[in-house]
Amino acid sequence: MILDYSMPEMDGQAVAERMKRLKAAVPIVMLSAYVNLPRETSALVDRCLTKGEPTPVLLELIANLLRERNGKRL
């Protein structure tokens, strides 16, 4: 799952908390324009990425997470 940290009505931290309770095995990437997310948020997600990173960076991050979940770490 790819989440934005800043969303109307419910922030990314709240969504990540709910997601981890419902489907703990689903990897979560938090996108944010903020450089320093709260520690509580970072602890909930698998990776954080600053908005504006090139698409290949996001795709590689997702591929790595999927490999890790499948036990095929490179």
Summary of the structure (lengths in Angstrom):
residues: 74
radius of gyration: 12.3
end to end distance: 21.3
largest distance: 38.4
contacts: 184
relative contact order: 0.19
helix: 43%
strand: 15%
